[in-house]
Amino acid sequence: MQNTYWSGRLNERLSQGRLIDVAVCTYRRASLETTLRSLATQILPVGTSLRVIVADNDETPIARALVVSIGAELGIDYRYIHAPQRNISVARNACLDAGDAPLLAFIDDDESAIPHWLAALAARLDETGADAVLGPARALYPPGAPAWASRADLHSTTPPFTETDDIRTGYTCNVLLRRSAFGGRRFDLDLGRSGGEDDVFFAGAVRDGARIAYAPDAIVDDPVPIARLTIGWLCRRSFRNGQTYARTRLAAGGGRPILLVTAAGKAVLCLVAAAITAPSAVRWRRMTVRGMLHLGACATYLGRPDLQLY
């Protein structure tokens, strides 16, 4: 059962023009406070306001007290939802259902947005007429991080452009979308523990005609935990991303044998390149991580189960 709580200024904001819902899915992260504070300091165009929707994916409503406290302190409109099924797709779908603003943004609960983040996304949406706009998630490396980490920058997130500069999928760590273009679409519950639910969500929308644009100035900062500063973690994430990519290719009607041969060939080339570039701490890691992406795709084409990351 989902319990919801509104702040007191909702009706006032709804009557003031353009409203944007900003969704945050959370699970036991103290960094949620930093995220909420960054949303409270957004510099928005005249006539535009935001409302924060927080979906708490914990079994108990642990985040409720923090959301209520921050909402009262900063005077922001919010909606708190307890979505306790321990499945990120459940939380994301709760955010889709919770608001009624024509525009909906997503940001992660360990990120913070620069002051013009939401305005930059909205401006790009208006400029392009796209159905969704992605911004970059800029990795922030902690003191003492290995030198290769910041040089390779394998933790930042940007759109996967095609050779024709199209964007055929997306992510929820930094996005603004038009509800009307995604009405009725939901995040896949089967991917809620493995990851990749956002890739599949946006890839399906693109196949159905949605257009996605990019706003490079709409930056969110994403601190990188020490535990993720290893080649092992990067390879596991890339392998899982490859599985998701393969799922979208199959859904688009790709032939499994041809896709498998292509992915296997790319994996071999990347791993050979990693061996050749071994003297470079950055290059061999980049090629290894890229190779793991293609190996993940091969695993899906062969019918192997998804790697569980969460």
Secondary structure, DSSP 8 states (H G I E B T S, - for coil): ---EEE-TTHHHHHTSSEEEEEEEEESS-TTHHHHHHHHHT----TTEEEEEEEEE-SSS-TTHHHHHHHHHHHT--EEEEE--SS-HHHHHHHHHHH---SEEEEE-TT-EE-TTHHHHHHHHHHHH--SEEE--EEEE--TT--HHHHHH--S-B---B-TTS-B----SSEEEEEHHHHTT----GGGTTTS-HHHHHHHHHHHTT--EEE-TT--EEEE--GGG-SHHHHHHHHHHHHHHHHHHHHHTT--HHHHHHHHHHHHHHHHHHHHHTTT-HHHHHHHHHHHHHHHHHHHHHTT-------
